[in-house]
Amino acid sequence: MQKWEHITMGKGIWITDNSKYKSDNEPYDAYRLECKCGLGKKSIIGSLYGIKDGKNIGVFWNLKLFLHPGEGKALTEQFGGDGTYGIGEITLQNEQTTRMLQTFYSPNHSSCQVGHESMTNAKVHKTNSYKIKADGTWVLNRTYLCISPLIHWTVF
């Protein structure tokens, strides 16, 4: 829950530069993640937008992070504009690090796994994004960094 407070601090708006990964298939200058506390501050509700030429071009994902009271687990769900659905568990690795493994299911019945590892302390929030190979190996894809009190991520 303390990690979630960090994600929703201030206006809960995080922007990451996409210049390193910009391409014909990914023409966005940046991505904007907006997060707010859900009912009773027991969950997070968020949306991920694309930004091009300084303008919001639409929501790509809606997401929810919540504690499953029956299973005693932190879970995440994502809902894509194309009908893709993602679900996964969030685990605490140590006092500063969480790990999230999600499976995404597309409308064409294919699926894939994606991982995120986030390290947070009073001054820094860093997230590594991973592609998950068929054998379960995590392969680093991207890294995002936020240094407090800034409320945006920088891509490395």
Steps between C-alpha positions, in 0.01 A plus 500: 500500500792738565625443144154588373506829694813594305333425165198718583688788667417851385273470200618145431620598152817342360644576155773300330696613197478254210763652268732201544230257381312717250438325166242464224321243718539712815482866387433644847722769651406396852260297712291639787385285790232641729437315828257567782393314809196280467217470748626495861859548378521121465575504127640711218314587183702631207514576130793504257488755217712567194637850442598635158593861421409596857144367469329209668404264215292258701494232765686176422444323832282518807644326803415394853733398781332347804535265794303176455362446852429129452843413362701758695677608179555830322371470143492716192260501207538693174240557232619606152307702247537214251338249739826364645476400867791464742509355848784435741631489853711763673752367751720682748865407438643711783417825680558708186427263209183351355473255211200457273447213256201538266346282233332686214225339292412652163170475310668269244553247788877546521671578830834624631662584831651832607690582818569820691733555791467829691742640754373787717651706778436854626675659202490255207247280323657274237318239291658238275271347238571145378397271218446149633634221280320165461746341746412763765819706459457874561666714227536874573300711253484857642581699813307797640629728776332765714703712741290672766355764508460483123184326383616359171709205388811517288573212260851352490 
